[in-house]
């Protein structure tokens, strides 16, 4: 198979999953599309250098590009819109509550929670993906979960509270 065919197959197969992650990172369907397109564009330029599974490489681009936008303050906080790419079988009310709760977090807090709990990365992997230390990841995650507990007590079962 040619490199172009490999890239095309990757895009077709993985764009839905990348889009879900991008939406969770940005909280906006349009920004998520931009983020995925930017990541895929950068991956396409480097495709000839990628060895093995390209997904970790593309996801790292996704994460770092989101952080770059956040650091440059080019992104403005916006209300979450509707997203039709939600996982099937997820309670609509619960999904809406989660979207609203994530919208209340800072971009950095939301990114750390998405990587840790949606992408199931370890603290070390999350820190590596974002270019920060694992201690910083722990601190941001702790602050974000505390903020969720305060602002959205209805999500207690998702964040492990028995109360």
C-alpha positions in Angstrom: 0.0 0.0 0.0 1.1 3.5 -0.7 1.7 6.1 2.0 -1.2 8.2 0.6 -3.5 5.2 0.9 -2.4 4.5 4.4 -3.0 8.1 5.4 -6.5 8.1 3.7 -7.4 4.9 5.5 -6.3 6.3 8.8 -8.3 9.5 8.3 -11.5 7.5 7.4 -11.1 5.1 10.3 -10.0 7.5 13.1 -11.6 10.8 12.4 -14.8 10.1 14.5 -12.8 9.2 17.6 -10.5 12.1 17.1 -13.5 14.4 16.7 -15.1 13.2 19.9 -11.8 13.9 21.8 -11.4 17.3 20.1 -15.0 18.2 21.1 -14.4 17.3 24.7 -11.1 19.3 24.6 -12.6 22.4 23.1 -16.3 22.3 24.1 -17.3 23.5 20.7 -18.2 21.5 17.6 -16.7 24.0 15.2 -13.5 24.4 17.1 -13.3 20.6 17.4 -13.5 20.3 13.6 -10.8 22.9 13.2 -8.6 21.1 15.7 -9.0 17.7 14.0 -8.3 19.3 10.6 -5.2 21.0 11.9 -3.9 17.8 13.5 -4.5 15.8 10.4 -2.9 18.4 8.2 0.2 18.4 10.4 0.2 14.6 10.4 -0.1 14.5 6.6 3.0 16.7 6.3 5.0 14.4 8.6 3.4 11.1 7.5 6.6 9.8 5.8 8.4 10.1 9.2 5.8 8.3 11.3 6.8 4.8 12.2 4.4 2.2 13.7 1.0 3.2 14.9 0.3 6.8 13.8 -2.6 7.4 16.3 -0.4 8.4 19.3 1.4 10.9 17.1 -1.8 12.4 15.7 -3.4 12.6 19.2 -0.3 14.4 20.5 -0.7 16.9 17.8 -4.3 17.3 18.8 -3.5 17.9 22.4 -0.6 20.2 21.9 -2.4 22.2 19.3 -5.3 22.7 21.7 -2.9 23.8 24.4 -1.2 26.2 21.9 -4.5 27.8 21.1 -5.2 28.1 24.8 -1.8 29.6 25.6 -2.1 32.1 22.8 -5.5 33.1 24.1 -6.9 32.8 20.6 -9.8 30.7 21.9 -12.6 32.4 23.7 -14.7 30.5 26.1 -18.0 29.7 24.4 -21.2 27.9 25.4 -21.2 24.3 24.5 -23.3 23.5 21.5 -25.0 20.3 20.7 -22.8 17.5 19.4 -24.3 14.6 17.5 -21.3 12.3 17.8 -21.9 11.2 21.4 -21.4 7.6 22.3 -24.5 5.5 21.7 -26.3 4.4 24.8 -25.3 7.3 26.9 -28.1 8.9 28.9 -28.9 12.3 27.2 -29.5 14.1 30.5 -26.2 12.8 31.9 -24.4 13.8 28.7 -25.9 17.3 28.9 -25.0 17.7 32.5 -21.4 16.6 31.7 -21.2 19.0 28.8 -22.4 21.9 31.0 -20.0 20.9 33.8 -17.0 20.7 31.4 -18.0 24.2 30.0 -17.5 25.6 33.5 -13.9 24.5 33.7 -10.9 26.3 32.3 -9.5 25.0 29.0 -6.5 23.5 30.8 -8.6 21.8 33.4 -10.9 20.4 30.8 -8.0 19.2 28.7 -6.4 17.4 31.7 -9.7 15.7 32.6 -10.4 14.6 29.0 -6.9 13.1 28.7 -7.0 11.4 32.1 -10.5 10.1 32.2 -11.8 9.9 28.6 -8.6 9.0 26.9 -7.5 7.0 30.0 -3.9 8.3 30.0 -1.8 8.0 33.1 -0.6 11.2 34.8 2.8 10.7 33.3 1.4 10.2 29.8 -0.9 13.3 30.2 2.0 15.4 31.4 4.1 14.2 28.5 1.3 15.0 26.0 0.8 18.5 27.4 4.5 19.3 28.1 3.9 19.6 31.9 5.0 17.6 34.9 2.9 14.8 36.4 2.7 16.7 39.6 1.1 19.6 37.7 -1.3 17.1 36.1 -2.3 15.8 39.5 -2.8 19.3 40.8 -4.9 20.5 37.8 -7.0 17.3 38.0 -7.6 17.7 41.7 -8.7 21.3 41.2 -10.9 20.5 38.3 -12.7 17.6 40.1 -13.2 19.9 43.2 -14.7 22.5 40.9 -17.0 19.9 39.4 -18.1 18.7 42.8 -18.9 22.3 43.8 -20.6 23.4 40.6 -22.2 20.2 39.5 -23.1 18.0 42.5 -25.4 16.0 40.2 -22.3 14.4 38.6 -21.1 12.9 41.9 -21.5 9.3 40.6 -19.2 10.1 37.7 -16.4 11.6 39.7 -16.5 8.9 42.4 -18.3 10.6 45.3 -20.5 8.4 47.4 -22.3 11.4 48.9 
